[in-house]
């Protein structure tokens, strides 16, 4: 995974509540086992018509909004536990999803795959939607080390919470296995001092 520290980027707004994982990546596209290639089918049934042509009124097909932040409605990632939902969002170029509530399993899958689920209050979320609607070029600076969302245009700073272990993994670009490998010396030192009983 890519290391994540500070990202300054635009946002793509999707003010729809209860977006579930089947809408994020429909089940018929879950045949691959590698993480690559899912981005092209992100929100497939909302993004393309039955002939595979892009729907001009869908936000991901618009040139108006661009960026690595997906701004989403409340209760994002509900539904089934498919990890492919996080894969598809990441593969489509997003590094952050901002919402006022995330389904727990989606949150875990996102963090395990280099995608930051950044939770804000309902009031803040609606304000962010309004800012991007008024100015599609609105920039978001996500500072993971400081756990802060900064809006350069207004100077507003919004703190967010994240599990310390997952924060470290994102900053270093680690998955769980990478983290264990990084602790090899400490594990070896511990094991060398441990009394063994047979």
TORKOL-922387 format. One record per residue: residue number from 1; residue in one letter; x, y, z of N, C-alpha, C, O, CB in turn. Coordinates in pm, whole numbers, plus 50000, padded with zeros to 5 digits. Glycine has a CB too. Example, Ala and Ser with C-alpha at 12.3 -4.5 7.8 and 13.67 -1.06 7.14 Angstrom:
2
     k   r     n_u     n_v     n_w    ca_u    ca_v    ca_w     c_u     c_v     c_w     o_u     o_v     o_w    cb_u    cb_v    cb_w
     1   A   51319   49431   50780   51230   49550   50780   51320   49670   50780   51424   49668   50846   51131   49553   50905
     2   S   51285   49775   50708   51367   49894   50714   51290   50003   50787   51341   50114   50804   51408   49940   50572
***
This chain:
198
     k   r     n_u     n_v     n_w    ca_u    ca_v    ca_w     c_u     c_v     c_w     o_u     o_v     o_w    cb_u    cb_v    cb_w
     1   X   50084   49881   50000   50000   50000   50000   50088   50125   50000   50201   50122   50048   49905   50000   50122
     2   X   50034   50233   49946   50105   50360   49949   50106   50416   50091   50011   50398   50167   50042   50460   49851
     3   X   50215   50485   50125   50220   50552   50255   50124   50671   50253   50104   50736   50150   50365   50599   50289
     4   X   50065   50696   50367   49966   50803   50378   50009   50897   50490   50017   50855   50606   49823   50746   50405
     5   X   50038   51022   50458   50068   51121   50561   49977   51242   50545   49884   51262   50623   50216   51163   50555
     6   X   50005   51323   50443   49923   51442   50417   49880   51442   50272   49962   51426   50182   50002   51574   50451
     7   X   49751   51458   50249   49697   51465   50113   49623   51597   50099   49541   51633   50184   49602   51343   50082
     8   X   49651   51669   49992   49578   51793   49961   49515   51773   49824   49585   51754   49725   49673   51920   49963
     9   X   49384   51777   49820   49313   51735   49699   49171   51790   49697   49123   51846   49796   49310   51582   49690
    10   X   49106   51774   49583   48965   51807   49571   48880   51691   49620   48931   51588   49664   48930   51842   49426
    11   X   48748   51710   49612   48655   51608   49660   48544   51582   49559   48504   51671   49483   48594   51650   49794
    12   X   48497   51459   49559   48384   51419   49475   48265   51396   49567   48268   51305   49649   48417   51290   49389
    13   X   48159   51478   49555   48046   51466   49648   47941   51363   49603   47901   51360   49487   47980   51602   49664
    14   X   47898   51281   49697   47793   51185   49671   47698   51186   49792   47706   51098   49878   47852   51040   49645
    15   X   47608   51286   49798   47523   51304   49916   47406   51207   49922   47290   51248   49928   47470   51444   49919
    16   X   47438   51080   49921   47337   50974   49927   47361   50894   50054   47473   50852   50081   47342   50880   49800
    17   X   47257   50874   50133   47271   50797   50257   47255   50648   50229   47195   50607   50130   47167   50843   50361
    18   X   47310   50568   50321   47294   50422   50318   47348   50358   50189   47286   50266   50135   47149   50385   50335
    19   X   47461   50406   50142   47524   50343   50024   47584   50211   50069   47675   50208   50151   47634   50437   49960
    20   X   47531   50102   50015   47579   49971   50060   47686   49914   49968   47711   49967   49859   47463   49873   50071
    21   X   47748   49807   50012   47862   49752   49939   47822   49694   49804   47906   49684   49714   47930   49646   50022
    22   X   47695   49655   49787   47653   49603   49657   47638   49717   49556   47652   49696   49436   47520   49526   49670
    23   X   47611   49837   49605   47608   49952   49516   47750   49998   49483   47778   50043   49372   47527   50067   49580
    24   X   47839   49985   49582   47978   50025   49561   48044   49934   49456   48107   49982   49362   48057   50019   49694
    25   X   48028   49802   49473   48081   49707   49374   47984   49589   49366   47983   49504   49455   48227   49658   49413
    26   X   47902   49582   49262   47802   49475   49249   47864   49335   49255   47977   49314   49212   47726   49492   49120
    27   X   47787   49241   49308   47836   49106   49334   47889   49037   49209   47979   48954   49217   47727   49022   49395
    28   X   47834   49069   49094   47877   48999   48971   48021   49031   48931   48076   48966   48842   47784   49035   48857
    29   X   48082   49130   48996   48220   49166   48964   48320   49114   49068   48434   49161   49072   48232   49316   48951
    30   X   48279   49021   49152   48365   48975   49261   48441   48848   49228   48472   48769   49318   48283   48952   49385
    31   X   48471   48825   49102   48535   48700   49062   48686   48700   49079   48746   48593   49095   48502   48670   48919
    32   X   48748   48816   49077   48894   48823   49089   48936   48819   49236   48859   48856   49325   48948   48952   49021
    33   X   49058   48775   49260   49109   48768   49397   49221   48870   49423   49260   48889   49538   49160   48629   49425
    34   X   49272   48934   49319   49370   49040   49340   49294   49172   49353   49178   49182   49315   49474   49046   49222
    35   X   49360   49273   49407   49293   49400   49437   49280   49491   49316   49205   49588   49321   49365   49471   49545
    36   X   49351   49464   49210   49354   49554   49096   49235   49532   49003   49181   49422   48993   49484   49536   49019
    37   X   49194   49640   48937   49092   49630   48832   48950   49652   48877   48859   49655   48794   49101   49500   48770
    38   X   48927   49668   49008   48790   49686   49056   48739   49829   49038   48619   49852   49035   48781   49647   49202
    39   X   48833   49925   49027   48793   50064   49017   48704   50095   48898   48617   50182   48906   48914   50149   49010
    40   X   48724   50024   48787   48644   50053   48667   48498   50017   48686   48412   50064   48612   48700   49978   48549
    41   X   48470   49932   48786   48331   49894   48813   48276   49954   48943   48172   49912   48993   48320   49743   48819
    42   X   48348   50053   48997   48299   50123   49115   48166   50191   49082   48157   50266   48985   48403   50226   49165
    43   X   48063   50164   49162   47928   50217   49141   47878   50186   49000   47813   50269   48936   47926   50369   49166
    44   X   47908   50067   48955   47880   50029   48815   47736   50057   48771   47714   50115   48665   47909   49883   48796
    45   X   47639   50017   48853   47500   50029   48809   47448   50172   48816   47347   50204   48753   47413   49939   48893
    46   X   47514   50257   48890   47479   50399   48894   47556   50476   48788   47512   50580   48740   47507   50458   49033
    47   X   47670   50424   48752   47764   50497   48666   47742   50472   48517   47770   50560   48435   47905   50459   48702
    48   X   47691   50354   48482   47674   50316   48341   47532   50268   48314   47466   50215   48403   47774   50207   48301
    49   X   47486   50288   48190   47355   50236   48153   47367   50090   48110   47476   50033   48115   47292   50321   48040
    50   X   47258   50031   48068   47257   49888   48033   47343   49855   47913   47379   49739   47892   47116   49843   48006
    51   X   47378   49956   47833   47466   49936   47718   47613   49962   47752   47699   49955   47665   47424   50025   47603
    52   X   47640   49992   47880   47777   50018   47923   47824   50159   47895   47943   50189   47905   47868   49923   47856
    53   X   47730   50247   47861   47765   50387   47835   47756   50468   47964   47665   50447   48044   47670   50448   47726
    54   X   47851   50560   47986   47847   50642   48108   47721   50726   48116   47679   50787   48017   47970   50732   48115
    55   X   47660   50730   48235   47544   50816   48258   47596   50957   48287   47672   50979   48381   47455   50762   48377
    56   X   47554   51051   48205   47610   51186   48215   47573   51257   48345   47641   51350   48386   47563   51269   48098
    57   X   47465   51212   48410   47422   51280   48532   47482   51220   48659   47449   51264   48769   47273   51278   48541
    58   X   47571   51121   48645   47632   51061   48764   47764   51131   48794   47843   51158   48704   47655   50909   48744
    59   X   47787   51160   48921   47897   51247   48962   48035   51196   48919   48121   51277   48886   47894   51262   49112
    60   X   48057   51066   48918   48189   51015   48879   48215   51031   48729   48329   51018   48684   48201   50869   48917
    61   X   48111   51060   48653   48127   51082   48509   48135   51231   48475   48141   51268   48358   48012   51017   48433
    62   X   48134   51314   48577   48136   51459   48556   48279   51513   48566   48358   51468   48649   48046   51529   48660
    63   X   48311   51608   48480   48442   51673   48487   48441   51786   48591   48543   51848   48616   48483   51729   48349
    64   X   48327   51811   48649   48311   51919   48748   48386   51890   48877   48440   51981   48940   48162   51941   48779
    65   X   48388   51762   48917   48450   51725   49045   48564   51628   49023   48553   51532   48946   48346   51664   49140
    66   X   48675   51654   49092   48790   51564   49084   48860   51563   49219   48853   51661   49294   48888   51607   48970
    67   X   48928   51454   49250   49006   51450   49373   49014   51311   49433   48953   51216   49383   48948   51544   49473
    68   X   49091   51301   49540   49113   51173   49607   49025   51155   49730   49039   51059   49804   49258   51159   49647
    69   X   48933   51251   49750   48838   51242   49861   48699   51213   49805   48651   51284   49717   48837   51373   49946
    70   X   48636   51108   49856   48496   51080   49825   48414   51128   49944   48429   51078   50056   48472   50925   49796
    71   X   48327   51224   49919   48243   51282   50023   48107   51213   50014   48035   51231   49916   48230   51439   50007
    72   X   48073   51134   50115   47957   51046   50104   47855   51069   50216   47889   51120   50323   48002   50901   50105
    73   X   47733   51030   50189   47626   51043   50287   47642   50948   50404   47729   50861   50405   47493   51020   50221
    74   X   47557   50967   50503   47560   50890   50628   47539   50740   50604   47467   50700   50513   47455   50942   50725
    75   X   47603   50660   50689   47592   50513   50686   47652   50455   50559   47590   50374   50490   47445   50471   50699
    76   X   47773   50497   50530   47843   50450   50411   47902   50311   50434   47959   50284   50540   47953   50550   50370
    77   X   47888   50223   50333   47949   50090   50340   47868   49988   50416   47922   49887   50461   48082   50100   50402
    78   X   47738   50013   50431   47653   49914   50499   47629   49795   50406   47675   49796   50291   47518   49977   50543
    79   X   47559   49696   50453   47531   49578   50370   47630   49467   50394   47675   49448   50507   47533   49616   50224
    80   X   47664   49393   50291   47750   49276   50307   47893   49317   50340   47931   49433   50327   47748   49192   50180
    81   X   47971   49219   50383   48105   49247   50435   48215   49246   50329   48333   49242   50365   48139   49148   50540
    82   X   48181   49250   50202   48281   49231   50097   48396   49334   50103   48374   49455   50103   48215   49240   49961
    83   X   48516   49281   50109   48636   49365   50112   48657   49435   49978   48724   49537   49970   48759   49281   50147
    84   X   48599   49378   49874   48614   49433   49739   48563   49577   49730   48606   49652   49643   48540   49346   49639
    85   X   48472   49617   49819   48421   49754   49817   48535   49852   49843   48549   49953   49773   48308   49773   49921
    86   X   48617   49822   49944   48733   49907   49973   48834   49901   49858   48893   50002   49821   48801   49864   50106
    87   X   48853   49781   49801   48945   49766   49688   48902   49856   49572   48985   49923   49510   48953   49618   49642
    88   X   48771   49856   49541   48721   49932   49426   48740   50081   49446   48779   50152   49353   48573   49901   49403
    89   X   48713   50130   49566   48727   50273   49593   48874   50313   49582   48907   50415   49521   48671   50309   49734
    90   X   48962   50233   49642   49106   50262   49637   49157   50253   49493   49234   50338   49450   49184   50164   49727
    91   X   49114   50152   49420   49162   50132   49283   49113   50243   49190   49175   50270   49087   49115   49996   49229
    92   X   49003   50309   49227   48952   50420   49146   49025   50551   49176   48997   50654   49115   48802   50438   49171
    93   X   49120   50546   49270   49203   50664   49297   49169   50742   49423   49232   50844   49451   49194   50754   49184
    94   X   49072   50694   49499   49037   50762   49623   49127   50712   49737   49159   50594   49744   48889   50740   49659
    95   X   49166   50804   49824   49244   50766   49943   49167   50791   50072   49203   50739   50178   49375   50844   49946
    96   X   49060   50871   50063   48982   50909   50180   48834   50904   50145   48793   50947   50037   49022   51050   50230
    97   X   48753   50851   50237   48608   50866   50229   48566   50941   50353   48598   50901   50465   48534   50725   50217
    98   X   48493   51051   50335   48442   51128   50448   48292   51106   50457   48220   51122   50359   48475   51280   50433
    99   X   48247   51070   50576   48104   51051   50601   48079   51078   50749   48172   51096   50827   48058   50907   50562
   100   X   47950   51083   50786   47918   51103   50927   47897   50970   51000   47882   50967   51122   47793   51189   50940
   101   X   47896   50860   50924   47888   50728   50988   47930   50622   50887   47892   50627   50770   47743   50699   51040
   102   X   48011   50525   50933   48055   50412   50851   48010   50281   50914   48012   50266   51036   48208   50414   50832
   103   X   47971   50187   50830   47946   50052   50880   48078   49997   50934   48183   50018   50873   47887   49959   50768
   104   X   48073   49926   51046   48196   49881   51114   48283   49793   51025   48405   49812   51021   48160   49805   51240
   105   X   48223   49698   50954   48303   49607   50872   48368   49683   50757   48484   49658   50724   48216   49491   50818
   106   X   48295   49775   50697   48356   49855   50589   48471   49936   50645   48576   49945   50581   48251   49948   50523
   107   X   48455   49996   50762   48562   50076   50821   48689   49991   50836   48798   50035   50800   48518   50132   50958
   108   X   48672   49869   50889   48787   49781   50905   48851   49743   50773   48974   49744   50760   48746   49656   50978
   109   X   48769   49710   50675   48822   49674   50543   48895   49792   50478   48999   49773   50415   48708   49626   50451
   110   X   48842   49911   50494   48905   50030   50437   49043   50050   50499   49142   50067   50427   48818   50154   50459
   111   X   49049   50049   50631   49177   50070   50700   49279   49963   50666   49399   49992   50661   49155   50074   50849
   112   X   49234   49841   50642   49325   49732   50607   49377   49743   50464   49469   49671   50426   49256   49599   50625
   113   X   49318   49832   50385   49354   49841   50243   49397   49981   50200   49384   50016   50083   49237   49796   50160
   114   X   49448   50061   50294   49506   50190   50261   49407   50303   50239   49445   50409   50189   49586   50175   50141
   115   X   49281   50280   50275   49176   50380   50254   49134   50435   50390   49099   50359   50479   49054   50318   50178
   116   X   49136   50567   50406   49103   50630   50533   48954   50664   50539   48908   50748   50462   49187   50757   50555
   117   X   48878   50600   50630   48739   50639   50654   48738   50750   50760   48757   50723   50878   48652   50517   50700
   118   X   48716   50873   50717   48725   50989   50805   48585   51031   50846   48506   51078   50764   48800   51107   50735
   119   X   48555   51013   50975   48419   51039   51024   48409   51177   51085   48491   51217   51167   48378   50933   51127
   120   X   48305   51251   51043   48276   51384   51095   48132   51385   51145   48060   51286   51126   48299   51495   50987
   121   X   48089   51493   51207   47951   51502   51253   47858   51526   51134   47903   51566   51026   47936   51616   51358
   122   X   47729   51503   51154   47631   51529   51049   47637   51676   51005   47628   51706   50886   47488   51494   51097
   123   X   47652   51765   51102   47653   51908   51072   47774   51944   50986   47762   52019   50889   47654   51990   51202
   124   X   47890   51891   51022   48011   51917   50945   47998   51859   50805   48037   51922   50707   48135   51859   51016
   125   X   47944   51738   50795   47928   51675   50664   47842   51761   50571   47876   51780   50455   47866   51535   50679
   126   X   47731   51812   50623   47644   51895   50539   47715   52024   50497   47694   52073   50386   47514   51928   50613
   127   X   47797   52077   50584   47874   52197   50552   47976   52168   50442   47998   52250   50353   47944   52251   50677
   128   X   48038   52051   50449   48136   52013   50345   48067   51996   50210   48120   52040   50107   48208   51882   50384
   129   X   47950   51933   50210   47874   51919   50084   47843   52057   50025   47857   52079   49905   47743   51840   50109
   130   X   47801   52150   50111   47765   52284   50065   47887   52356   50007   47876   52425   49906   47705   52367   50180
   131   X   48002   52339   50070   48124   52403   50020   48161   52352   49881   48194   52431   49793   48240   52379   50117
   132   X   48155   52221   49863   48194   52162   49735   48091   52194   49627   48127   52213   49510   48210   52010   49748
   133   X   47964   52201   49665   47861   52238   49569   47881   52383   49521   47865   52414   49403   47720   52221   49632
   134   X   47916   52470   49615   47937   52611   49581   48064   52631   49499   48069   52715   49409   47944   52696   49708
   135   X   48166   52553   49531   48294   52564   49459   48355   52425   49441   48418   52373   49533   48393   52657   49536
   136   X   48337   52365   49325   48390   52231   49300   48541   52220   49314   48594   52110   49326   48351   52187   49163
   137   X   48612   52334   49313   48758   52333   49328   48801   52338   49474   48921   52346   49503   48819   52451   49252
   138   X   48707   52333   49567   48740   52337   49710   48843   52230   49744   48828   52114   49707   48612   52317   49796
   139   X   48947   52272   49813   49053   52177   49851   49034   52128   49993   48990   52201   50082   49190   52242   49835
   140   X   49070   52001   50013   49070   51937   50144   49214   51895   50172   49278   51832   50088   48971   51815   50149
   141   X   49264   51928   50288   49394   51877   50330   49372   51779   50444   49325   51818   50551   49491   51993   50372
   142   X   49405   51654   50421   49390   51551   50523   49528   51521   50580   49615   51468   50511   49324   51421   50465
   143   X   49546   51556   50705   49673   51538   50774   49657   51423   50872   49606   51441   50983   49718   51670   50848
   144   X   49702   51305   50831   49685   51187   50915   49770   51192   51041   49719   51159   51148   49717   51063   50837
   145   X   49899   51230   51034   49978   51236   51158   49914   51325   51266   49919   51292   51384   50117   51287   51127
   146   X   49854   51437   51223   49790   51529   51318   49641   51498   51339   49575   51561   51422   49806   51674   51270
   147   X   49589   51402   51265   49448   51364   51270   49359   51488   51252   49274   51521   51336   49415   51294   51404
   148   X   49382   51554   51140   49314   51682   51117   49274   51696   50971   49352   51669   50880   49404   51799   51159
   149   X   49151   51740   50950   49102   51779   50818   49106   51932   50814   49041   51999   50895   48956   51723   50790
   150   X   49181   51986   50719   49198   52131   50708   49137   52179   50578   49157   52119   50472   49348   52170   50715
   151   X   49061   52288   50587   49000   52349   50470   49073   52481   50442   49044   52582   50506   48846   52373   50490
   152   X   49167   52480   50347   49249   52599   50322   49168   52725   50291   49208   52835   50330   49342   52573   50207
   153   X   49055   52712   50223   48978   52829   50183   48922   52906   50302   48917   53029   50301   48864   52788   50092
   154   X   48881   52833   50405   48819   52899   50522   48910   52900   50644   48887   52974   50739   48690   52829   50557
   155   X   49016   52817   50641   49104   52807   50757   49051   52714   50865   49112   52701   50971   49126   52942   50815
   156   X   48937   52650   50839   48878   52562   50940   48959   52433   50955   49007   52376   50857   48732   52529   50903
   157   X   48973   52389   51080   49043   52266   51111   48949   52174   51189   48890   52215   51289   49173   52294   51192
   158   X   48937   52051   51142   48844   51955   51201   48921   51832   51244   48986   51768   51161   48730   51918   51102
   159   X   48916   51799   51370   48986   51681   51421   48905   51555   51393   48782   51559   51387   49013   51696   51573
   160   X   48975   51443   51377   48906   51315   51361   48979   51207   51439   49098   51221   51470   48897   51277   51211
   161   X   48908   51100   51470   48963   50990   51548   49005   50875   51456   48948   50856   51349   48860   50941   51652
   162   X   49105   50801   51500   49147   50680   51429   49221   50591   51527   49291   50639   51616   49237   50713   51305
   163   X   49205   50461   51512   49277   50365   51595   49428   50387   51577   49476   50392   51464   49236   50218   51559
   164   X   49503   50398   51688   49647   50427   51677   49725   50324   51595   49816   50360   51520   49707   50434   51815
   165   X   49689   50197   51608   49758   50093   51532   49732   50111   51382   49825   50103   51301   49713   49953   51578
   166   X   49606   50134   51345   49572   50151   51204   49633   50280   51148   49670   50286   51031   49420   50152   51185
   167   X   49643   50381   51232   49708   50506   51191   49854   50478   51154   49901   50522   51049   49700   50612   51304
   168   X   49924   50405   51240   50064   50373   51212   50078   50293   51083   50169   50318   51003   50125   50294   51329
   169   X   49989   50196   51064   49995   50114   50941   49973   50199   50817   50044   50182   50718   49890   50003   50946
   170   X   49877   50291   50820   49852   50376   50704   49972   50466   50674   50012   50481   50558   49727   50462   50727
   171   X   50028   50525   50779   50142   50615   50759   50262   50541   50699   50334   50596   50617   50181   50680   50892
   172   X   50282   50417   50741   50397   50340   50693   50366   50256   50569   50456   50195   50512   50447   50250   50802
   173   X   50240   50255   50528   50203   50175   50411   50200   50026   50440   50226   49945   50351   50297   50202   50299
   174   X   50169   49990   50564   50170   49849   50607   50030   49789   50606   49932   49856   50637   50231   49837   50746
   175   X   50023   49662   50569   49907   49583   50608   49947   49509   50734   50056   49530   50786   49860   49484   50492
   176   X   49860   49421   50786   49890   49354   50913   50015   49267   50905   50090   49258   51002   49771   49269   50956
   177   X   50037   49202   50791   50155   49117   50776   50281   49202   50773   50381   49169   50836   50144   49031   50647
   178   X   50276   49313   50698   50391   49404   50693   50428   49451   50833   50546   49459   50868   50361   49525   50601
   179   X   50326   49482   50913   50353   49530   51049   50424   49423   51130   50520   49452   51201   50222   49571   51118
   180   X   50376   49298   51121   50440   49189   51196   50586   49171   51153   50674   49151   51236   50362   49057   51177
   181   X   50610   49177   51022   50746   49163   50972   50835   49276   51025   50952   49254   51055   50747   49163   50817
   182   X   50778   49396   51037   50855   49510   51087   50894   49493   51234   50986   49559   51283   50775   49639   51069
   183   X   50824   49404   51303   50851   49379   51445   50940   49256   51467   50951   49207   51579   50720   49362   51520
   184   X   51002   49208   51360   51079   49083   51367   51186   49087   51476   51199   48992   51553   51143   49054   51233
   185   X   51264   49195   51484   51371   49202   51584   51316   49197   51725   51370   49128   51811   51453   49329   51565
   186   X   51208   49271   51750   51148   49271   51884   51091   49134   51919   51103   49089   52033   51037   49377   51893
   187   X   51031   49067   51822   50975   48934   51845   51087   48835   51874   51077   48754   51966   50892   48887   51725
   188   X   51194   48843   51794   51309   48753   51815   51371   48775   51952   51406   48679   52020   51414   48774   51705
   189   X   51386   48902   51992   51444   48933   52123   51357   48878   52235   51408   48822   52332   51462   49084   52140
   190   X   51228   48892   52221   51136   48840   52324   51144   48687   52331   51154   48629   52440   50991   48883   52294
   191   X   51140   48625   52216   51143   48478   52213   51274   48423   52271   51275   48315   52329   51124   48428   52070
   192   X   51384   48497   52254   51513   48449   52304   51521   48452   52457   51605   48383   52517   51626   48532   52246
   193   X   51436   48530   52520   51440   48540   52667   51327   48461   52733   51321   48451   52856   51431   48688   52709
   194   X   51240   48406   52653   51124   48336   52708   51160   48197   52752   51232   48126   52682   51011   48331   52606
   195   X   51113   48157   52867   51137   48019   52915   51046   47923   52839   50926   47946   52826   51112   48007   53071
   196   X   51106   47817   52788   51031   47718   52712   51003   47597   52800   51091   47550   52872   51107   47676   52583
   197   X   50881   47547   52794   50844   47429   52870   50797   47321   52770   50708   47343   52689   50732   47462   52977
   198   X   50862   47204   52781   50826   47094   52691   50760   46982   52768   50722   46881   52708   50948   47042   52617
***
